[in-house]
């Protein structure tokens, strides 16, 4: 079949002798020329006293990249016979090296051809030959609401999940048999069409396009907004929409300088201040130590202001009344202020938060903390009933612990690491004890080991305890993990 190929799994060794000349053969599974070069350099150093180190290799499912080398033997008497054995066995992704120790007697052209051929054949005979599928990687980006539809396609077509990111914008990379790749793309394209239709409909009604940065802001601060709503009776949707609009989703110069998310000016403020041109030159704005302080002061500012008092007679679900009331009371001078708040609330479905009875206290607490060493707080994400963040360059368990307010010793323990370990940029750090298995989406699905992965890195990526990953796969800690191994996750 056009989407299958034969290769070897691991290594194999062969031996042939003729008239006191010894031929040591070594077969390796390789996937690129760099691996070939590394292996050849190793054999040349190890067998520096040998007369010849000859080889041949074949790469790629299509078997189009190959080379044969005689290393000083008469032309076509060494490399070509080795390559001939690769071809006769229809193998690819393989390197065969044959080292010759000269025995003092010339073998002649035909003798050399036989010797190198038989040595290569013996090495192949001591290899495990496997048939693998030619796979093609299909990447697909989608919005989180389409998760169930995407996973249904994955379940039905059974591609191998190469990588996945479940965030504001989700991305999944799937490896599937080449002959089925177009069908997979077509099915995902139908989902993309549906998603585009839905987003177009929303955008048409809201006249505003979805923005990933806005969604990140919502994810980071929605729990504070709900907390404020439960305490002050201000709709969480209004608080978030104002925060997005006034702070540019936390990226405005004022917000970055002062943590002021709502553009509140001084007006008798006795705390720290910053100055910025606004309606007039060099106006005074309130400055806060944390984002939470800004959200808290915003609630107090509205609740204590005489001109906003009538708004508190409205239900927390009446976001339109609140938006228009804020504009009428003079909160902002922009004539489109109320309409912009309503557009944001409808596009991002913030109104769904206005009926909340509780909130994630861990996420809310994180935004109450101060930045560490002048660095912004790490965005915290949720996965597999746990919280995690990505380490930055220079991070330690201690610095993360100081920021999050959790003992750095506990964080190191949750991640099954030594508390003094160096953290790599982009490394996943879990903030609570990991689960014993992956989410339910992975029931009856396997993880196929990729190059560079370890049992630990796989456990970290799914938020699974390392001990549990070994246990559910009936493996011992000293197991030698191999590329292509299939691991259960639940």
Number of C-alpha atoms within 10 A of each C-alpha: 7 10 15 15 19 17 25 23 20 15 18 20 21 22 19 21 16 16 12 11 17 19 25 21 28 24 28 24 22 24 15 15 16 10 13 23 10 10 15 18 10 12 16 15 10 10 14 12 10 16 15 20 25 25 28 26 28 28 22 18 20 13 15 10 14 16 14 20 20 20 15 12 17 12 12 15 23 29 26 21 25 32 25 16 21 24 13 9 14 13 25 25 25 26 30 32 29 31 24 23 18 17 14 9 10 12 16 10 15 9 14 19 19 18 26 31 24 21 28 33 25 21 23 26 14 15 20 12 15 11 12 14 16 18 19 17 16 18 15 16 17 20 15 14 11 15 12 11 12 19 15 12 15 17 15 8 15 17 22 18 18 17 13 15 12 16 17 18 13 16 17 17 17 21 18 22 19 16 16 14 18 14 12 19 14 11 13 21 13 11 17 18 11 13 16 13 12 12 16 16 12 18 16 11 12 19 14 15 15 16 12 12 15 21 16 17 18 21 16 18 21 22 23 27 28 27 22 21 23 19 11 16 19 27 28 30 32 27 24 28 26 24 27 23 19 20 20 18 21 22 16 16 13 22 22 13 13 20 24 31 31 24 22 18 16 17 9 7 13 8 9 12 14 17 17 13 10 11 8 8 9 11 13 18 22 25 26 21 15 17 23 24 18 24 25 16 17 21 19 13 13 18 18 11 9 10 15 18 12 12 21 15 8 15 14 23 18 16 24 17 15 25 23 17 18 19 18 16 14 11 16 14 10 10 10 11 19 21 15 19 25 22 21 25 24 20 19 19 11 21 22 13 22 22 14 15 10 11 16 12 11 12 21 19 14 21 23 17 18 18 16 14 8 7 9 11 16 18 15 19 17 13 15 15 12 14 18 18 17 18 18 15 12 10 14 19 25 17 14 22 17 16 21 25 12 15 14 21 16 17 23 21 16 16 25 17 14 12 16 12 10 13 17 14 12 11 15 19 22 25 22 17 18 23 17 18 21 22 16 11 13 15 13 10 19 16 17 18 18 14 9 8 13 15 17 16 15 20 23 19 17 17 27 24 22 21 16 17 22 19 14 14 13 10 14 10 11 6 9 9 15 16 14 12 11 14 19 19 25 19
